[in-house]
Amino acid sequence: MSCGNKSGPINLSLPDRCCTATTGCAPFDGNLRKVVTEPIYVQKVYDAKLFNLQAIRTVANQTFSPALGRGARIIRVLDIRCKKFFNPGNINDPENLIANPDTTLSGAEFVETANGIPVTAIGPDGFASERLVYADTQDCDELGRGTPIFGTQNIRITGNVIIEIDVLFTDDCDKECVATLTANVPVGSAENPLLLTNFFELCLPSVFEGAFLPRFTEFCNISCESRLATNSIVRDIIVNPTTGVVRASLLIALCVTCEKKIIVPVQLCVLSTGFPVLSAEESPICSTFPSLFPRQIDTKKPRHCTAESIEVEKTEE
């Protein structure tokens, strides 16, 4: 089998597969007659702080797959991508990349049970992610202002990242090919995590002038970026001439965004243009389907329960 080198590069890189989404909300046409008021019981953000943190992990002689074959030689790096590793089959997989914040407060304290267990409330994420906070806010209440509280946050980063490198290489027949090299790289473990520390100040509302105690919540998101350790293919990438196995030295930057909020439950009146309406995929068997949400009944004409009343209603119409 002979190899020609006049054809274009063979593309073995990973393709992009994307999609668009719909919410069921029709675009507002500007007709204010369709706007109605709706009461909603929600959580209000009283105060919030946003933090951007970063950490660096160096990786030496990391093995990538697949092997490029005997006599392969990398002539160009086209792209380097980094993404979080997550195993949907095991949310507790130690290789899942997570940023776990641990916060202590000064000037306030988290409400606990007699056994020392923090009292939590359900957050917008559907989990018990909010902790009740208590402080003596009387002095600032008299001034009509909030009470400052201070905190220290330690973020422990554990898990792995997926590194993908698109390379242009030549095989043993000098044919140019494009391939995507992949590696699952650990950046932190439970025994040796990456540790980030920062300090913050938040404003606490009154704990006396409401039926609910204020709540503290925090959440973080993490992304990563990667490049060759010295930005040199000769120094940072080694290809075994016999097996074609690729090893590379990398610099991985972990980018963390964390937000801390003081939450209070409130009831609001909002303007609404209606409820979302999605077009369902119809089944060839069922003729009707139940609704997922109840109808709005406070502005409708009350229904009568008997057949006679229904006939009277039709006559009146």
C-alpha positions as CSV (number, residue, x, y, z in Angstrom):
1,M,0.0,0.0,0.0
2,S,1.5,3.3,-1.1
3,C,0.9,6.7,0.4
4,G,0.6,9.8,-1.7
5,N,1.3,13.2,-0.2
6,K,-0.4,15.5,-2.8
7,S,-3.9,15.2,-1.4
8,G,-5.3,17.5,1.3
9,P,-4.9,16.7,5.0
10,I,-7.1,13.9,6.3
11,N,-9.4,15.4,9.0
12,L,-9.7,13.1,12.1
13,S,-10.6,15.9,14.5
14,L,-13.8,16.0,16.5
15,P,-16.8,17.7,14.7
16,D,-18.9,20.3,16.4
17,R,-22.5,19.3,17.1
18,C,-24.7,22.0,18.4
19,C,-28.4,22.8,18.7
20,T,-30.8,25.6,19.5
21,A,-33.5,25.6,22.2
22,T,-37.0,27.0,22.8
23,T,-38.7,28.2,26.0
24,G,-42.3,28.3,24.8
25,C,-42.5,32.1,25.3
26,A,-43.8,33.9,22.3
27,P,-42.1,37.2,21.4
28,F,-43.9,40.2,22.9
29,D,-45.6,42.1,20.1
30,G,-45.8,45.4,22.1
31,N,-49.6,45.1,22.7
32,L,-50.0,46.3,26.3
33,R,-53.5,44.8,26.4
34,K,-51.9,41.4,26.8
35,V,-50.0,42.5,29.9
36,V,-51.5,41.3,33.2
37,T,-50.3,41.4,36.8
38,E,-49.4,38.2,38.6
39,P,-48.4,37.7,42.2
40,I,-45.4,35.4,42.7
41,Y,-43.7,34.2,45.9
42,V,-39.9,34.2,45.3
43,Q,-36.5,34.8,46.8
44,K,-35.1,38.3,46.6
45,V,-31.3,39.0,46.5
46,Y,-30.6,41.5,49.2
47,D,-26.8,41.6,48.7
48,A,-24.4,39.8,46.5
49,K,-20.6,39.6,45.8
50,L,-18.9,38.2,42.8
51,F,-15.3,36.8,42.8
52,N,-13.0,35.7,40.0
53,L,-10.2,33.4,41.1
54,Q,-7.6,31.4,39.2
55,A,-5.1,28.7,39.8
56,I,-2.4,27.0,37.7
57,R,-1.4,23.4,37.5
58,T,1.6,22.1,35.5
59,V,1.5,18.7,33.9
60,A,4.7,17.0,32.6
61,N,4.9,14.1,30.2
62,Q,1.1,13.5,30.0
63,T,0.2,10.6,27.7
64,F,-2.3,11.3,25.0
65,S,-4.4,8.9,22.8
66,P,-4.6,7.7,20.2
67,A,-1.1,6.8,19.1
68,L,-0.2,8.4,15.8
69,G,1.7,5.3,14.5
70,R,5.2,4.4,13.6
71,G,7.3,7.2,12.2
72,A,4.8,10.0,12.9
73,R,6.0,13.5,13.4
74,I,3.9,16.5,14.6
75,I,4.5,19.6,12.5
76,R,1.8,21.9,13.9
77,V,-0.6,22.3,16.8
78,L,-3.9,23.6,15.5
79,D,-5.8,24.0,18.7
80,I,-5.8,23.1,22.4
81,R,-9.1,22.8,24.3
82,C,-9.8,22.1,27.9
83,K,-13.1,21.1,29.5
84,K,-14.4,19.8,32.8
85,F,-14.6,16.0,33.4
86,F,-18.0,14.9,34.6
87,N,-19.4,11.4,35.0
88,P,-23.2,11.5,34.7
89,G,-23.4,7.9,36.0
90,N,-21.8,8.8,39.3
91,I,-22.1,12.3,40.7
92,N,-19.7,11.3,43.5
93,D,-17.0,10.2,41.1
94,P,-13.7,11.6,42.5
95,E,-12.6,12.5,39.0
96,N,-15.5,15.0,38.6
97,L,-14.1,18.5,38.5
98,I,-15.7,20.4,41.3
99,A,-15.0,23.6,43.3
100,N,-16.1,23.0,46.9
101,P,-16.4,26.3,48.9
102,D,-16.1,26.3,52.7
103,T,-17.1,29.5,54.4
104,T,-16.8,30.9,57.9
105,L,-18.5,34.1,59.1
106,S,-17.4,36.8,61.4
107,G,-20.0,39.2,63.0
108,A,-22.8,36.6,62.3
109,E,-23.3,32.9,62.7
110,F,-25.1,30.1,60.8
111,V,-28.2,28.8,62.5
112,E,-27.8,25.2,63.7
113,T,-29.7,22.5,65.5
114,A,-28.9,21.3,69.0
115,N,-26.7,18.7,67.3
116,G,-24.6,21.3,65.5
117,I,-26.2,20.6,62.1
118,P,-26.6,23.8,60.0
119,V,-30.3,24.6,59.2
120,T,-30.7,24.8,55.4
121,A,-33.4,26.0,53.1
122,I,-34.2,25.0,49.5
123,G,-32.6,27.2,46.9
124,P,-33.5,28.0,43.3
125,D,-31.4,25.0,42.3
126,G,-33.8,22.6,44.0
127,F,-31.3,21.6,46.7
128,A,-30.9,22.5,50.3
129,S,-28.2,25.0,49.4
130,E,-29.1,28.0,51.6
131,R,-28.1,28.4,55.2
132,L,-29.9,30.5,57.7
133,V,-27.9,33.4,59.1
134,Y,-28.4,35.3,62.4
135,A,-26.8,38.4,63.8
136,D,-27.9,41.1,66.2
137,T,-29.0,43.7,63.6
138,Q,-30.8,46.0,66.1
139,D,-28.3,48.9,66.0
140,C,-28.4,49.2,62.2
141,D,-32.2,48.5,62.1
142,E,-32.7,51.8,64.0
143,L,-30.8,53.6,61.3
144,G,-32.8,51.9,58.5
145,R,-29.6,50.2,57.1
146,G,-28.2,46.7,56.9
147,T,-25.6,45.1,59.2
148,P,-22.2,44.3,57.7
149,I,-20.9,40.7,58.1
150,F,-17.5,39.3,57.1
151,G,-16.4,36.0,55.9
152,T,-13.5,33.8,54.8
153,Q,-13.8,31.4,51.9
154,N,-11.6,28.4,51.1
155,I,-12.3,26.8,47.8
156,R,-11.0,23.2,47.3
157,I,-10.7,22.2,43.7
158,T,-10.6,18.4,43.0
159,G,-11.1,16.2,39.9
160,N,-9.9,15.9,36.4
161,V,-10.0,17.9,33.1
162,I,-10.2,16.7,29.5
163,I,-7.5,18.1,27.3
164,E,-7.9,17.9,23.5
165,I,-5.2,18.8,21.1
166,D,-5.7,19.1,17.3
167,V,-2.5,18.4,15.6
168,L,-1.2,18.3,12.0
169,F,1.3,15.4,11.6
170,T,3.0,13.4,9.0
171,D,3.0,9.6,9.0
172,D,5.8,7.3,7.8
173,C,4.8,7.9,4.2
174,D,5.0,11.7,4.7
175,K,1.3,12.1,4.2
176,E,-0.2,15.0,6.2
177,C,-3.1,14.1,8.5
178,V,-5.1,15.9,11.2
179,A,-5.9,14.1,14.5
180,T,-7.4,15.0,17.9
181,L,-5.3,13.8,20.8
182,T,-7.2,13.4,24.1
183,A,-6.1,13.0,27.7
184,N,-7.9,12.8,31.1
185,V,-5.7,14.9,33.3
186,P,-6.0,15.0,37.2
187,V,-5.6,18.5,38.6
188,G,-6.5,17.8,42.3
189,S,-7.4,15.0,44.6
190,A,-9.1,14.8,48.0
191,E,-5.7,14.4,49.6
192,N,-4.0,17.1,47.6
193,P,-6.5,19.6,46.3
194,L,-5.9,23.0,44.8
195,L,-6.8,25.5,47.5
196,L,-7.9,29.1,46.8
197,T,-8.7,31.6,49.6
198,N,-10.5,35.0,49.5
199,F,-12.3,37.3,51.9
200,F,-15.6,39.1,51.5
201,E,-18.1,41.5,53.2
202,L,-21.9,41.2,52.8
203,C,-24.8,43.3,54.1
204,L,-27.4,41.6,56.2
205,P,-31.0,42.8,56.5
206,S,-32.9,42.8,59.8
207,V,-33.5,39.5,61.4
208,F,-36.4,40.9,63.5
209,E,-38.5,42.8,60.9
210,G,-39.6,39.7,59.0
211,A,-41.1,36.3,59.4
212,F,-38.0,34.6,57.9
213,L,-34.4,34.7,58.8
214,P,-32.0,35.9,56.0
215,R,-30.3,33.1,54.1
216,F,-26.7,32.8,52.9
217,T,-26.0,30.9,49.7
218,E,-22.8,30.5,47.6
219,F,-22.1,28.7,44.3
220,C,-19.2,28.4,42.0
221,N,-18.5,27.5,38.4
222,I,-15.2,26.4,37.1
223,S,-13.6,26.4,33.6
224,C,-10.1,25.7,32.4
225,E,-7.7,26.8,29.7
226,S,-4.6,25.0,28.6
227,R,-1.5,25.6,26.5
228,L,1.9,24.0,26.0
229,A,4.2,24.5,28.9
230,T,6.8,26.6,27.0
231,N,4.7,27.1,23.7
232,S,7.3,25.0,21.8
233,I,6.4,21.8,20.0
234,V,10.0,20.6,20.1
235,R,10.4,21.0,23.9
236,D,6.8,20.2,25.0
237,I,5.7,17.3,22.8
238,I,7.5,14.0,22.4
239,V,6.4,11.4,19.9
240,N,7.7,7.8,20.3
241,P,9.2,7.0,16.9
242,T,8.4,3.3,17.3
243,T,4.8,3.3,18.7
244,G,3.7,6.8,17.9
245,V,2.6,7.4,21.5
246,V,2.4,11.2,22.2
247,R,3.5,12.7,25.5
248,A,3.1,16.5,26.2
249,S,3.9,18.9,29.0
250,L,1.1,21.4,29.6
251,L,0.1,24.4,31.7
252,I,-3.5,24.3,32.9
253,A,-5.2,27.4,34.2
254,L,-8.3,26.8,36.3
255,C,-10.7,29.8,36.2
256,V,-13.2,29.9,39.1
257,T,-16.2,32.3,39.4
258,C,-18.0,32.3,42.8
259,E,-20.9,34.4,43.9
260,K,-22.2,34.8,47.4
261,K,-25.7,36.1,48.2
262,I,-27.9,37.1,51.0
263,I,-31.4,35.9,50.2
264,V,-34.8,36.9,51.7
265,P,-38.2,35.5,50.8
266,V,-40.6,38.1,49.3
267,Q,-43.9,38.3,47.5
268,L,-44.0,40.4,44.4
269,C,-46.5,41.6,41.8
270,V,-45.0,41.3,38.3
271,L,-46.2,42.1,34.8
272,S,-46.7,39.1,32.6
273,T,-47.6,38.5,29.0
274,G,-48.9,35.0,29.7
275,F,-47.8,31.5,30.2
276,P,-45.4,29.6,28.0
277,V,-47.0,27.4,25.3
278,L,-45.0,24.6,23.8
279,S,-46.0,22.5,20.8
280,A,-46.0,18.9,21.9
281,E,-45.1,16.0,19.7
282,E,-48.5,14.3,19.2
283,S,-48.9,10.6,19.7
284,P,-50.8,8.5,17.1
285,I,-52.7,6.7,19.9
286,C,-53.9,9.3,22.4
287,S,-56.3,11.9,21.4
288,T,-56.0,14.2,24.4
289,F,-53.4,14.7,27.1
290,P,-53.5,16.2,30.6
291,S,-52.1,19.6,31.3
292,L,-48.9,20.1,33.4
293,F,-49.9,23.3,35.1
294,P,-53.3,24.5,36.4
295,R,-55.4,27.2,34.6
296,Q,-55.5,30.7,36.0
297,I,-59.0,30.8,37.5
298,D,-59.1,34.1,39.5
299,T,-60.2,36.2,36.5
300,K,-62.5,33.6,34.9
301,K,-66.2,33.3,35.3
302,P,-67.0,30.7,38.0
303,R,-68.1,27.4,36.7
304,H,-71.4,25.8,37.8
305,C,-71.4,22.2,38.9
306,T,-74.7,20.9,37.6
307,A,-75.8,20.2,34.1
308,E,-78.8,22.5,34.5
309,S,-76.6,25.4,35.5
310,I,-74.4,24.8,32.4
311,E,-77.5,25.0,30.2
312,V,-78.5,28.2,31.9
313,E,-75.0,29.6,31.4
314,K,-75.3,28.8,27.6
315,T,-78.7,30.4,27.4
316,E,-77.4,33.6,29.0
317,E,-74.5,33.7,26.5
